[in-house]
Amino acid sequence: MTDTIENLDHGTTDAAASADLPVDPTYRDASLPVDERVENLLGQMTLQEKTGLFFQTMIAMSQDGELAEANPMFGLPSNEDQVIGKGMTHFNVLGSAPSGELMARWHNKLQELAASTRLGIPVTISTDPRHSFSDNPLAGMLSGPFSSWPETIGLAAIRDEALVERFGDIARQEYTAVGIRVALHPQIDLATEPRWGRQVATFGEDAELTGKLGAAYIRGFQGESFGPGSVSTMTKHFPGGGPQMDGEDAHFPHGREQVYPGGEFELHLKPFEDAFAAGTRQIMPYYGMPVGTEYEEVGFGFNKSVITGLLRERYAFDGIVCTDWGLISDAEIFGEPFPARAWGVEHLTPRERVIKVLEAGADQFGGEAIPELLVELVEAGEVSEERLDVSARRLLREKFVLGLFDEPYVDVEHAGRVVGSDEFIAAGEAAQRASITVLTNTVTDAGAPTLPLARGLKLYVEGIAPEVAAEYGTVVETPAEADVAVIRTHAPFEVRSSTFENFFHQGSLDFTEEAVAHLREVTAAVPTVIDVHLDRPAILTPFIDDAAAVVGNYGASARAVLDVLTGAVAPLGKLPFDLPSSMAAVEASREDVPFDTKDPLFRFGHGLSL
């Protein structure tokens, strides 16, 4: 905490020292070419002002539309300390406010704060996905006041490019209404390792489908032409984060290695080629370090052979490259230690890691707030100011093209009308229903399929609020009293030692013996429909033949599921990955190879109609 206070004091002193420098307002002239405006502004910036551009970290949003104070849970300083004390102008917003109006008011207060600085450089607000059901503070957030859609893996289950583009367009409208201008997504990694905890935010296992849907997603967010109405997409995780050894995620030391036993490194690049063709503006490399390839065995954010050699030179990408969060500094989350994800360069000091990231070709440090360290490196002659200017131009240009210098504020009343509008909520709910995948539908003794269920039956439910189930039938207390049971459950995962790691569902895909025994007990008593949330490809083998019907969802409300089960809406979902038949098959599969588990229970593309 002492270091933080000293750094803030240092930043404030620098700001005070530069406050009396003259300012040429040419860069504010919207009639001039963007490149001319960039050069005019860059030429006036002090070293301290330049380094503030290079760090994009979390910022707390207040609940009341005012500027937020410090957030001790995540170790975040106040909004004022970050903008004034640190001189930073890029932030990943953490949390939400109860309404679009309050989010918009907070954003405008933050822009007022930025406008009070010497050059008045507006802030750029980014976010992880926030339109579905995930609740992970460093990967995705609950939709809150926004419209609620299935997870990205659920969009893949629908397999409709036009719908994905429509989702992107709706999300763009809701984001821009509250001042969010950068999407830290789409995530177009291939989910080739069934255990990996991040695949819920991907488009699944197939490279062609992922590329098509990822491109549609980018078009929706960025619009027909990139400009003031756009949201800039930071596509991730280059060059593909899916082939994690044993499926362990690279947020954690035991998941730092990416492996390619099937020699399929190139396959994981295919979706990015579609993203480049669609015009994605920004790229985020993953944490993982490639093992056994031609590339340096260091994390991708430090990897010059990948960022410069592959991304900049082979693909001629000249947009912004921002590292994944927290490559440089150790931290605490929920009061527990969380080491820097400096995989392969753990031995380097923070200042040496900063140099290596810049030498690799990245422009910005995600999840870091140490501009004073970069100042020290330039003043010591270890990093040239000319190198800073290369990235500063990219970062400033994006602000200008997004129109932030010309209109940094948003219309609060407009935000209230757009965010969570009836039209957008209805579109999201329709997508939830469409994504549901019917895996089995047993024929009853009467000769008819179990689904669709008649309304008005006596229902025994688990995982569904009784008042919601009562809209579809009569809720009873026990399976013995019921005509049918409906049980909602979740793909299994292993409980890990730290609070934060448990937000990432990892490890075995087998249901516990207790869970299987319970499901079999219910199915033995009454015809049972089991709905499984497939954030990972669960192994359903132990009870698949006992259930009257099994369906999968990828983020859907209980009403969305019951609407499908009762035949009010036809499901369209097709599996976006194989469902393995056993953990032995998963363990024997190769991490980088799609569709590689032996004798899967259900194949990619499976999904019954009702």
MARSEDO-272210 format. One record per residue (C-alpha): residue number from 0; residue in three letters; x, y, z. Coordinates in Angstrom, 2 decimals. Layout:
<recs>
i,aa,px,py,pz
NUM,ALA,X,Y,Z
...
</recs>
This chain:
<recs>
i,aa,px,py,pz
0,MET,0.00,0.00,0.00
1,THR,2.93,2.34,0.71
2,ASP,4.22,1.88,-2.83
3,THR,0.82,2.82,-4.21
4,ILE,0.70,6.02,-2.20
5,GLU,4.24,6.98,-3.21
6,ASN,3.46,6.36,-6.87
7,LEU,0.33,8.44,-6.72
8,ASP,2.24,11.29,-5.09
9,HIS,4.90,11.06,-7.79
10,GLY,2.26,11.20,-10.55
11,THR,0.51,14.19,-8.99
12,THR,3.80,16.08,-8.71
13,ASP,4.54,15.45,-12.40
14,ALA,1.07,16.64,-13.36
15,ALA,1.53,19.82,-11.35
16,ALA,4.92,20.48,-12.94
17,SER,3.47,20.24,-16.47
18,ALA,0.26,22.17,-15.74
19,ASP,1.77,25.50,-16.85
20,LEU,3.05,24.23,-20.21
21,PRO,1.33,25.91,-23.16
22,VAL,-1.24,23.88,-25.08
23,ASP,-1.80,24.16,-28.83
24,PRO,-5.47,23.14,-29.35
25,THR,-5.01,22.14,-33.00
26,TYR,-5.64,18.48,-32.12
27,ARG,-9.18,19.43,-31.12
28,ASP,-10.05,20.58,-34.66
29,ALA,-12.35,17.84,-36.00
30,SER,-11.94,19.09,-39.58
31,LEU,-8.30,18.07,-39.69
32,PRO,-7.08,14.58,-40.73
33,VAL,-6.72,12.18,-37.82
34,ASP,-3.00,11.65,-38.42
35,GLU,-2.38,15.40,-38.22
36,ARG,-4.34,15.63,-34.97
37,VAL,-2.39,12.68,-33.53
38,GLU,0.99,14.24,-34.37
39,ASN,-0.02,17.61,-32.97
40,LEU,-1.09,16.07,-29.67
41,LEU,1.80,13.64,-29.44
42,GLY,4.28,16.46,-29.98
43,GLN,2.91,18.28,-26.93
44,MET,2.83,15.33,-24.53
45,THR,5.30,15.03,-21.71
46,LEU,6.92,11.69,-21.01
47,GLN,4.57,11.22,-18.06
48,GLU,1.52,11.89,-20.22
49,LYS,2.69,9.41,-22.84
50,THR,3.31,6.62,-20.36
51,GLY,-0.22,6.99,-18.99
52,LEU,-1.50,5.68,-22.32
53,PHE,0.35,2.37,-21.97
54,PHE,-1.56,0.94,-19.02
55,GLN,-5.13,-0.35,-19.05
56,THR,-6.35,-1.63,-15.73
57,MET,-9.58,-2.25,-13.88
58,ILE,-11.58,0.71,-12.65
59,ALA,-14.45,0.60,-10.18
60,MET,-17.89,1.83,-11.20
61,SER,-20.06,3.42,-8.55
62,GLN,-23.65,2.40,-7.92
63,ASP,-24.98,5.95,-7.77
64,GLY,-23.58,7.63,-10.88
65,GLU,-20.88,9.48,-8.97
66,LEU,-17.13,8.89,-9.08
67,ALA,-16.11,5.73,-7.22
68,GLU,-13.93,5.64,-4.15
69,ALA,-11.23,3.00,-3.60
70,ASN,-12.30,-0.65,-3.87
71,PRO,-10.38,-2.68,-1.25
72,MET,-11.73,-6.07,-2.44
73,PHE,-9.86,-5.74,-5.73
74,GLY,-7.18,-3.36,-4.49
75,LEU,-8.35,-0.56,-6.76
76,PRO,-7.68,3.11,-5.96
77,SER,-10.34,5.76,-6.40
78,ASN,-11.32,6.97,-9.85
79,GLU,-9.64,10.29,-9.14
80,ASP,-6.38,8.66,-8.13
81,GLN,-6.31,6.65,-11.34
82,VAL,-7.09,9.50,-13.74
83,ILE,-5.38,12.40,-11.99
84,GLY,-2.80,10.66,-9.83
85,LYS,-1.68,8.09,-12.38
86,GLY,-2.52,10.03,-15.52
87,MET,-4.10,6.94,-17.10
88,THR,-6.69,7.10,-19.90
89,HIS,-7.69,3.46,-20.60
90,PHE,-9.75,1.42,-18.15
91,ASN,-11.53,-1.93,-17.96
92,VAL,-14.71,-1.24,-16.02
93,LEU,-15.39,-3.63,-13.15
94,GLY,-18.90,-4.15,-11.90
95,SER,-22.09,-2.42,-12.92
96,ALA,-24.70,0.07,-11.80
97,PRO,-28.39,-0.73,-11.44
98,SER,-29.41,1.11,-14.61
99,GLY,-28.10,2.44,-17.90
100,GLU,-28.69,6.01,-16.72
101,LEU,-26.47,5.56,-13.67
102,MET,-23.75,3.90,-15.75
103,ALA,-23.89,6.82,-18.19
104,ARG,-23.73,9.38,-15.38
105,TRP,-20.67,7.69,-13.90
106,HIS,-19.01,7.64,-17.31
107,ASN,-19.65,11.35,-17.83
108,LYS,-18.22,12.15,-14.41
109,LEU,-15.10,10.19,-15.34
110,GLN,-14.78,12.10,-18.62
111,GLU,-15.18,15.39,-16.75
112,LEU,-12.28,14.31,-14.57
113,ALA,-10.15,13.53,-17.63
114,ALA,-11.10,16.85,-19.21
115,SER,-9.65,18.66,-16.19
116,THR,-6.12,17.44,-16.99
117,ARG,-3.69,19.61,-18.96
118,LEU,-4.39,18.08,-22.37
119,GLY,-7.86,16.77,-21.57
120,ILE,-7.25,13.38,-23.15
121,PRO,-10.55,11.47,-22.84
122,VAL,-10.67,8.07,-21.21
123,THR,-11.42,4.91,-23.19
124,ILE,-13.62,2.45,-21.33
125,SER,-13.43,-1.28,-22.09
126,THR,-15.24,-4.28,-20.69
127,ASP,-15.20,-8.04,-20.57
128,PRO,-18.41,-9.66,-21.88
129,ARG,-21.46,-8.56,-19.89
130,HIS,-24.48,-9.81,-21.83
131,SER,-24.98,-13.28,-20.40
132,PHE,-24.87,-15.39,-17.26
133,SER,-21.17,-15.58,-16.38
134,ASP,-20.04,-14.13,-13.08
135,ASN,-16.24,-14.04,-13.16
136,PRO,-14.54,-10.76,-12.21
137,LEU,-11.66,-11.27,-14.67
138,ALA,-13.43,-13.01,-17.56
139,GLY,-17.10,-12.07,-17.82
140,MET,-19.85,-10.41,-15.82
141,LEU,-23.57,-10.83,-15.29
142,SER,-25.64,-8.80,-17.73
143,GLY,-27.09,-6.52,-15.06
144,PRO,-29.14,-3.81,-16.77
145,PHE,-28.16,-5.02,-20.27
146,SER,-30.12,-7.52,-22.35
147,SER,-29.33,-11.15,-21.45
148,TRP,-28.16,-13.58,-24.13
149,PRO,-26.72,-17.08,-24.11
150,GLU,-22.98,-17.31,-23.64
151,THR,-20.85,-17.14,-26.78
152,ILE,-20.79,-20.95,-26.89
153,GLY,-24.59,-20.75,-27.07
154,LEU,-24.45,-18.40,-30.04
155,ALA,-22.30,-21.07,-31.68
156,ALA,-25.01,-23.64,-30.96
157,ILE,-27.49,-21.57,-33.00
158,ARG,-25.05,-21.40,-35.95
159,ASP,-26.56,-18.24,-37.44
160,GLU,-24.13,-15.56,-38.66
161,ALA,-26.91,-12.99,-39.03
162,LEU,-28.03,-13.55,-35.43
163,VAL,-24.48,-13.20,-34.12
164,GLU,-24.06,-9.95,-36.06
165,ARG,-27.41,-8.76,-34.69
166,PHE,-26.24,-9.57,-31.17
167,GLY,-23.06,-7.56,-31.79
168,ASP,-25.09,-4.63,-33.08
169,ILE,-27.39,-4.66,-30.04
170,ALA,-24.42,-4.95,-27.67
171,ARG,-22.76,-2.09,-29.54
172,GLN,-25.80,0.12,-28.99
173,GLU,-25.99,-0.73,-25.29
174,TYR,-22.23,-0.30,-24.78
175,THR,-21.96,3.04,-26.57
176,ALA,-25.03,4.36,-24.73
177,VAL,-23.11,4.14,-21.45
178,GLY,-19.70,5.08,-22.87
179,ILE,-18.08,1.65,-23.28
180,ARG,-15.99,1.83,-26.45
181,VAL,-13.76,-1.26,-26.39
182,ALA,-14.94,-4.88,-26.18
183,LEU,-12.34,-7.18,-24.62
184,HIS,-13.81,-9.85,-26.88
185,PRO,-14.66,-11.85,-29.02
186,GLN,-12.79,-14.87,-27.77
187,ILE,-12.10,-16.98,-30.85
188,ASP,-9.88,-19.65,-29.29
189,LEU,-10.70,-23.17,-30.43
190,ALA,-12.09,-25.31,-27.59
191,THR,-10.01,-28.38,-28.49
192,GLU,-9.28,-29.34,-24.86
193,PRO,-12.58,-30.44,-23.28
194,ARG,-11.47,-29.58,-19.73
195,TRP,-10.44,-25.98,-20.43
196,GLY,-12.29,-23.50,-18.21
197,ARG,-12.50,-20.66,-20.74
198,GLN,-14.38,-22.37,-23.56
199,VAL,-17.76,-21.04,-22.45
200,ALA,-16.79,-17.72,-24.08
201,THR,-15.63,-19.32,-27.34
202,PHE,-17.52,-20.42,-30.44
203,GLY,-16.58,-24.03,-29.77
204,GLU,-14.36,-26.65,-31.30
205,ASP,-14.68,-26.10,-35.05
206,ALA,-12.28,-23.68,-36.77
207,GLU,-14.52,-22.85,-39.72
208,LEU,-17.59,-22.12,-37.59
209,THR,-15.52,-20.08,-35.13
210,GLY,-14.05,-17.99,-37.93
211,LYS,-17.41,-17.24,-39.53
212,LEU,-19.19,-16.38,-36.29
213,GLY,-16.22,-14.43,-34.92
214,ALA,-16.18,-12.26,-38.04
215,ALA,-19.93,-11.65,-37.75
216,TYR,-19.47,-10.68,-34.09
217,ILE,-16.78,-8.15,-35.03
218,ARG,-18.94,-6.65,-37.77
219,GLY,-21.79,-6.21,-35.32
220,PHE,-19.69,-4.43,-32.71
221,GLN,-17.68,-2.26,-35.08
222,GLY,-20.47,-1.38,-37.53
223,GLU,-20.38,-0.94,-41.28
224,SER,-17.61,1.64,-40.99
225,PHE,-15.42,2.13,-37.95
226,GLY,-16.00,5.47,-36.27
227,PRO,-17.83,7.39,-33.55
228,GLY,-20.67,4.87,-33.31
229,SER,-18.40,1.83,-33.07
230,VAL,-17.11,-0.40,-30.32
231,SER,-13.53,-1.46,-31.00
232,THR,-13.06,-5.22,-30.71
233,MET,-10.00,-6.63,-28.93
234,THR,-10.04,-10.13,-30.37
235,LYS,-8.41,-12.80,-28.25
236,HIS,-6.34,-14.80,-27.48
237,PHE,-3.72,-14.75,-30.23
238,PRO,-2.41,-17.19,-31.50
239,GLY,-5.15,-19.33,-29.92
240,GLY,-5.46,-20.11,-26.22
241,GLY,-7.30,-23.43,-26.44
242,PRO,-4.55,-26.09,-26.34
243,GLN,-3.87,-25.79,-22.62
244,MET,-1.96,-28.74,-21.22
245,ASP,-4.44,-31.01,-19.40
246,GLY,-7.00,-28.23,-19.82
247,GLU,-5.55,-26.18,-16.94
248,ASP,-6.01,-22.45,-17.49
249,ALA,-3.02,-20.15,-17.94
250,HIS,-4.25,-17.67,-15.35
251,PHE,-2.54,-20.04,-12.92
252,PRO,1.03,-21.38,-12.72
253,HIS,-0.08,-25.00,-13.18
254,GLY,-1.69,-24.01,-16.51
255,ARG,1.12,-22.00,-18.04
256,GLU,1.98,-24.42,-20.87
257,GLN,0.27,-24.66,-24.24
258,VAL,1.07,-27.87,-26.08
259,TYR,0.62,-29.14,-29.62
260,PRO,0.99,-32.94,-29.59
261,GLY,-1.02,-33.13,-32.81
262,GLY,1.04,-30.48,-34.59
263,GLU,-2.03,-28.25,-35.10
264,PHE,-0.57,-24.83,-34.22
265,GLU,-1.63,-23.47,-37.62
266,LEU,-5.23,-24.63,-37.21
267,HIS,-5.63,-22.37,-34.19
268,LEU,-4.67,-19.36,-36.33
269,LYS,-7.52,-19.88,-38.81
270,PRO,-10.22,-17.97,-36.87
271,PHE,-7.84,-15.00,-36.50
272,GLU,-7.44,-14.84,-40.26
273,ASP,-11.21,-14.34,-40.50
274,ALA,-11.03,-11.73,-37.73
275,PHE,-8.35,-9.78,-39.60
276,ALA,-10.47,-9.89,-42.76
277,ALA,-13.41,-8.52,-40.73
278,GLY,-11.25,-5.60,-39.56
279,THR,-10.75,-6.28,-35.88
280,ARG,-8.97,-3.27,-34.41
281,GLN,-7.14,-4.79,-31.46
282,ILE,-5.59,-8.10,-30.46
283,MET,-4.89,-9.67,-27.07
284,PRO,-2.27,-12.45,-26.82
285,TYR,-2.89,-15.14,-24.22
286,TYR,-0.92,-15.90,-21.07
287,GLY,0.22,-19.34,-22.17
288,MET,3.72,-20.24,-23.32
289,PRO,4.10,-22.50,-26.37
290,VAL,6.01,-25.71,-25.71
291,GLY,7.69,-27.74,-28.43
292,THR,7.12,-25.30,-31.32
293,GLU,9.37,-23.03,-33.38
294,TYR,8.40,-20.10,-31.13
295,GLU,10.16,-18.90,-28.00
296,GLU,8.97,-20.72,-24.87
297,VAL,7.70,-17.65,-23.06
298,GLY,4.19,-16.34,-22.53
299,PHE,2.64,-14.96,-25.71
300,GLY,2.56,-11.41,-24.30
301,PHE,6.37,-11.49,-24.05
302,ASN,6.87,-13.38,-27.28
303,LYS,8.53,-11.39,-30.07
304,SER,8.48,-14.36,-32.42
305,VAL,4.67,-14.41,-32.09
306,ILE,3.72,-10.71,-31.76
307,THR,6.24,-9.23,-34.19
308,GLY,7.10,-12.24,-36.33
309,LEU,3.65,-13.78,-36.67
310,LEU,1.12,-11.03,-35.94
311,ARG,2.86,-7.88,-37.21
312,GLU,4.90,-9.34,-40.07
313,ARG,3.10,-12.43,-41.39
314,TYR,-0.41,-11.01,-40.91
315,ALA,0.57,-7.32,-41.33
316,PHE,-1.53,-6.36,-38.32
317,ASP,-0.92,-2.72,-37.42
318,GLY,-3.66,-2.30,-34.84
319,ILE,-3.34,-2.17,-31.06
320,VAL,-1.85,-5.14,-29.21
321,CYS,-2.71,-5.21,-25.51
322,THR,-1.37,-7.91,-23.23
323,ASP,-3.66,-10.02,-21.12
324,TRP,-4.06,-8.78,-17.56
325,GLY,-1.28,-8.83,-14.99
326,LEU,1.90,-9.96,-16.76
327,ILE,4.21,-7.65,-14.83
328,SER,3.18,-7.30,-11.19
329,ASP,2.18,-9.68,-8.42
330,ALA,-1.19,-8.89,-6.86
331,GLU,-3.79,-10.00,-4.37
332,ILE,-7.38,-10.96,-5.28
333,PHE,-9.90,-11.58,-2.49
334,GLY,-6.97,-11.22,-0.09
335,GLU,-5.10,-14.16,-1.63
336,PRO,-1.78,-13.96,-3.52
337,PHE,-2.03,-13.88,-7.30
338,PRO,1.41,-13.91,-8.96
339,ALA,2.12,-12.16,-12.23
340,ARG,1.46,-14.38,-15.26
341,ALA,5.07,-13.99,-16.39
342,TRP,5.30,-17.53,-17.72
343,GLY,8.76,-18.41,-18.93
344,VAL,10.18,-15.13,-17.60
345,GLU,9.41,-15.52,-13.92
346,HIS,13.09,-14.82,-13.23
347,LEU,12.88,-11.33,-14.75
348,THR,12.20,-8.27,-12.62
349,PRO,9.11,-6.16,-13.35
350,ARG,11.22,-3.57,-15.19
351,GLU,12.81,-6.32,-17.31
352,ARG,9.36,-7.75,-18.08
353,VAL,8.15,-4.32,-19.24
354,ILE,11.12,-4.07,-21.61
355,LYS,10.50,-7.57,-22.99
356,VAL,6.82,-6.83,-23.67
357,LEU,7.72,-3.66,-25.57
358,GLU,10.47,-5.42,-27.48
359,ALA,7.98,-8.14,-28.40
360,GLY,5.86,-5.51,-30.15
361,ALA,2.91,-4.97,-27.79
362,ASP,1.45,-1.50,-27.27
363,GLN,-0.30,-1.72,-23.93
364,PHE,-0.07,-3.51,-20.58
365,GLY,-3.39,-4.98,-19.49
366,GLY,-4.22,-5.03,-15.79
367,GLU,-1.24,-2.90,-14.81
368,ALA,-1.03,0.65,-13.40
369,ILE,2.69,1.47,-13.23
370,PRO,3.37,4.32,-15.67
371,GLU,6.05,5.62,-13.28
372,LEU,8.11,2.48,-13.97
373,LEU,8.01,3.17,-17.69
374,VAL,9.11,6.76,-17.02
375,GLU,12.09,5.43,-15.08
376,LEU,13.03,3.09,-17.94
377,VAL,13.02,5.92,-20.47
378,GLU,14.94,8.27,-18.19
379,ALA,17.52,5.51,-17.61
380,GLY,17.93,5.00,-21.37
381,GLU,16.60,1.42,-21.26
382,VAL,13.57,2.24,-23.44
383,SER,13.62,4.98,-26.06
384,GLU,10.94,7.63,-26.25
385,GLU,10.80,6.91,-29.97
386,ARG,9.63,3.37,-29.12
387,LEU,6.91,4.84,-26.93
388,ASP,5.78,7.08,-29.77
389,VAL,5.18,4.08,-32.05
390,SER,2.56,2.68,-29.67
391,ALA,1.29,6.07,-28.49
392,ARG,0.30,6.89,-32.06
393,ARG,-1.81,3.74,-32.30
394,LEU,-3.46,4.36,-28.94
395,LEU,-4.22,8.03,-29.64
396,ARG,-5.43,7.34,-33.15
397,GLU,-8.05,4.91,-31.80
398,LYS,-9.39,7.59,-29.46
399,PHE,-9.65,10.08,-32.31
400,VAL,-11.31,7.66,-34.74
401,LEU,-13.83,6.63,-32.07
402,GLY,-14.74,10.32,-31.75
403,LEU,-13.82,10.57,-28.09
404,PHE,-12.04,13.89,-28.48
405,ASP,-15.02,15.40,-30.29
406,GLU,-17.83,14.00,-28.12
407,PRO,-16.59,12.30,-24.95
408,TYR,-19.93,12.46,-23.12
409,VAL,-23.02,10.32,-23.53
410,ASP,-26.71,11.20,-23.32
411,VAL,-27.97,9.91,-19.98
412,GLU,-31.63,9.83,-21.02
413,HIS,-30.73,7.99,-24.23
414,ALA,-28.87,5.39,-22.16
415,GLY,-32.02,4.83,-20.13
416,ARG,-34.03,4.15,-23.27
417,VAL,-31.48,1.91,-25.00
418,VAL,-29.95,-0.24,-22.25
419,GLY,-32.20,-3.18,-21.54
420,SER,-34.92,-1.96,-23.90
421,ASP,-37.93,-4.23,-24.43
422,GLU,-36.77,-4.97,-27.98
423,PHE,-33.27,-5.94,-26.92
424,ILE,-34.44,-8.02,-23.96
425,ALA,-36.84,-9.92,-26.24
426,ALA,-34.06,-10.58,-28.76
427,GLY,-31.79,-11.96,-26.04
428,GLU,-34.50,-14.19,-24.61
429,ALA,-35.32,-15.52,-28.08
430,ALA,-31.65,-16.41,-28.55
431,GLN,-31.60,-18.19,-25.18
432,ARG,-34.51,-20.37,-26.25
433,ALA,-33.08,-21.00,-29.72
434,SER,-29.71,-22.13,-28.34
435,ILE,-31.13,-24.97,-26.22
436,THR,-29.98,-28.32,-27.55
437,VAL,-32.16,-31.42,-27.22
438,LEU,-29.84,-34.39,-26.78
439,THR,-32.32,-37.21,-26.12
440,ASN,-36.09,-37.49,-26.21
441,THR,-37.31,-40.94,-25.16
442,VAL,-40.56,-42.41,-26.47
443,THR,-42.98,-43.07,-23.61
444,ASP,-45.04,-46.21,-23.02
445,ALA,-47.90,-44.44,-24.76
446,GLY,-45.81,-44.28,-27.93
447,ALA,-45.22,-40.52,-27.93
448,PRO,-41.93,-38.69,-27.30
449,THR,-41.42,-37.22,-23.83
450,LEU,-41.01,-33.72,-25.23
451,PRO,-42.79,-31.45,-25.63
452,LEU,-44.43,-31.65,-22.21
453,ALA,-48.09,-30.79,-21.84
454,ARG,-48.84,-27.73,-19.74
455,GLY,-50.63,-28.22,-16.47
456,LEU,-48.81,-31.39,-15.40
457,LYS,-47.76,-31.98,-11.81
458,LEU,-44.10,-30.90,-11.77
459,TYR,-41.29,-31.78,-9.40
460,VAL,-38.43,-29.34,-10.04
461,GLU,-34.86,-28.77,-8.92
462,GLY,-32.83,-25.71,-9.90
463,ILE,-36.00,-23.82,-10.87
464,ALA,-37.83,-21.36,-8.66
465,PRO,-41.23,-22.87,-7.73
466,GLU,-43.04,-19.66,-8.69
467,VAL,-41.58,-19.87,-12.19
468,ALA,-42.41,-23.57,-12.58
469,ALA,-45.97,-22.80,-11.41
470,GLU,-46.50,-20.85,-14.64
471,TYR,-46.22,-24.16,-16.53
472,GLY,-47.85,-26.68,-14.19
473,THR,-48.64,-27.57,-10.60
474,VAL,-45.51,-27.75,-8.47
475,VAL,-45.33,-30.70,-6.07
476,GLU,-42.92,-31.46,-3.25
477,THR,-41.66,-34.93,-4.16
478,PRO,-40.98,-36.99,-7.30
479,ALA,-43.58,-39.52,-6.17
480,GLU,-46.34,-36.90,-6.48
481,ALA,-45.26,-35.70,-9.93
482,ASP,-46.18,-36.51,-13.50
483,VAL,-42.73,-35.40,-14.58
484,ALA,-39.56,-34.05,-12.97
485,VAL,-37.44,-31.25,-14.44
486,ILE,-33.94,-30.96,-12.99
487,ARG,-31.52,-28.21,-13.93
488,THR,-27.87,-28.97,-13.21
489,HIS,-24.41,-27.80,-14.20
490,ALA,-21.47,-29.41,-15.96
491,PRO,-19.13,-30.73,-13.23
492,PHE,-15.91,-29.07,-12.15
493,GLU,-13.32,-29.53,-9.45
494,VAL,-13.17,-27.27,-6.40
495,ARG,-9.77,-25.59,-6.25
496,SER,-7.82,-24.12,-3.35
497,SER,-8.18,-20.39,-4.08
498,THR,-11.38,-18.34,-4.25
499,PHE,-10.47,-16.81,-7.57
500,GLU,-9.62,-20.09,-9.31
501,ASN,-13.07,-21.41,-8.53
502,PHE,-14.55,-18.84,-10.87
503,PHE,-12.88,-20.91,-13.62
504,HIS,-14.51,-24.31,-13.94
505,GLN,-11.66,-26.76,-14.49
506,GLY,-10.67,-30.37,-13.94
507,SER,-12.73,-33.53,-14.27
508,LEU,-15.88,-33.55,-16.40
509,ASP,-17.33,-36.51,-14.49
510,PHE,-20.35,-36.04,-12.26
511,THR,-19.71,-37.19,-8.70
512,GLU,-21.07,-40.51,-7.54
513,GLU,-23.44,-38.65,-5.23
514,ALA,-24.78,-36.51,-8.08
515,VAL,-25.30,-39.52,-10.34
516,ALA,-27.00,-41.47,-7.54
517,HIS,-29.39,-38.59,-6.91
518,LEU,-30.31,-38.24,-10.59
519,ARG,-30.90,-41.97,-10.86
520,GLU,-33.08,-41.91,-7.75
521,VAL,-35.33,-39.25,-9.28
522,THR,-35.42,-40.88,-12.74
523,ALA,-36.43,-44.17,-11.13
524,ALA,-39.39,-42.51,-9.42
525,VAL,-40.80,-40.41,-12.26
526,PRO,-40.08,-39.59,-15.94
527,THR,-37.36,-36.97,-15.68
528,VAL,-36.07,-34.24,-17.97
529,ILE,-32.49,-33.20,-17.15
530,ASP,-31.22,-29.82,-18.33
531,VAL,-27.42,-29.44,-18.13
532,HIS,-25.64,-26.10,-18.38
533,LEU,-22.85,-26.97,-20.83
534,ASP,-20.21,-24.39,-20.05
535,ARG,-17.91,-27.36,-20.68
536,PRO,-18.68,-30.67,-22.43
537,ALA,-19.97,-32.68,-19.48
538,ILE,-19.82,-36.48,-19.45
539,LEU,-23.44,-37.56,-19.35
540,THR,-22.84,-41.29,-19.86
541,PRO,-23.79,-42.48,-16.31
542,PHE,-27.40,-41.26,-16.55
543,ILE,-28.12,-40.58,-20.22
544,ASP,-30.21,-43.76,-20.58
545,ASP,-32.12,-43.22,-17.35
546,ALA,-33.60,-39.82,-18.19
547,ALA,-36.76,-39.41,-20.23
548,ALA,-35.07,-36.51,-22.02
549,VAL,-31.80,-34.61,-21.71
550,VAL,-31.22,-31.08,-22.98
551,GLY,-28.24,-28.76,-22.86
552,ASN,-28.22,-25.02,-22.35
553,TYR,-25.42,-22.44,-22.59
554,GLY,-26.88,-19.71,-20.44
555,ALA,-30.66,-19.58,-20.40
556,SER,-33.30,-18.58,-17.88
557,ALA,-35.64,-21.14,-16.39
558,ARG,-38.51,-19.67,-18.42
559,ALA,-36.50,-20.03,-21.63
560,VAL,-35.91,-23.72,-20.86
561,LEU,-39.51,-24.37,-19.86
562,ASP,-40.80,-22.61,-22.97
563,VAL,-38.81,-25.10,-25.05
564,LEU,-39.74,-28.12,-22.93
565,THR,-43.45,-27.33,-23.23
566,GLY,-43.28,-26.74,-26.98
567,ALA,-43.98,-23.00,-26.97
568,VAL,-40.77,-22.43,-28.95
569,ALA,-38.77,-24.81,-31.11
570,PRO,-35.14,-25.34,-30.08
571,LEU,-32.50,-24.77,-32.76
572,GLY,-29.34,-25.63,-30.84
573,LYS,-26.70,-28.00,-32.20
574,LEU,-23.71,-29.07,-30.12
575,PRO,-20.76,-26.70,-30.62
576,PHE,-18.37,-29.43,-29.46
577,ASP,-18.30,-33.19,-29.02
578,LEU,-19.59,-34.56,-25.72
579,PRO,-17.04,-37.16,-24.57
580,SER,-18.14,-40.56,-23.37
581,SER,-15.57,-40.85,-20.57
582,MET,-12.75,-39.08,-18.78
583,ALA,-10.38,-41.76,-20.04
584,ALA,-11.17,-40.62,-23.58
585,VAL,-10.57,-36.98,-22.60
586,GLU,-7.25,-37.75,-20.96
587,ALA,-6.09,-39.69,-24.03
588,SER,-7.00,-36.90,-26.45
589,ARG,-4.53,-34.37,-27.84
590,GLU,-4.97,-30.82,-26.55
591,ASP,-4.60,-29.08,-29.93
592,VAL,-6.68,-31.45,-32.06
593,PRO,-10.43,-30.93,-32.46
594,PHE,-12.88,-33.83,-32.18
595,ASP,-10.16,-36.08,-30.76
596,THR,-11.89,-37.97,-27.96
597,LYS,-12.58,-41.62,-28.77
598,ASP,-16.22,-42.69,-29.28
599,PRO,-17.90,-39.48,-28.08
600,LEU,-21.36,-39.82,-26.61
601,PHE,-22.68,-37.12,-28.94
602,ARG,-20.97,-35.53,-31.92
603,PHE,-20.51,-31.87,-32.79
604,GLY,-23.68,-30.74,-34.56
605,HIS,-26.03,-33.13,-32.73
606,GLY,-29.36,-31.66,-31.73
607,LEU,-32.91,-33.00,-32.05
608,SER,-35.97,-31.10,-33.22
609,LEU,-39.29,-31.07,-31.38
</recs>
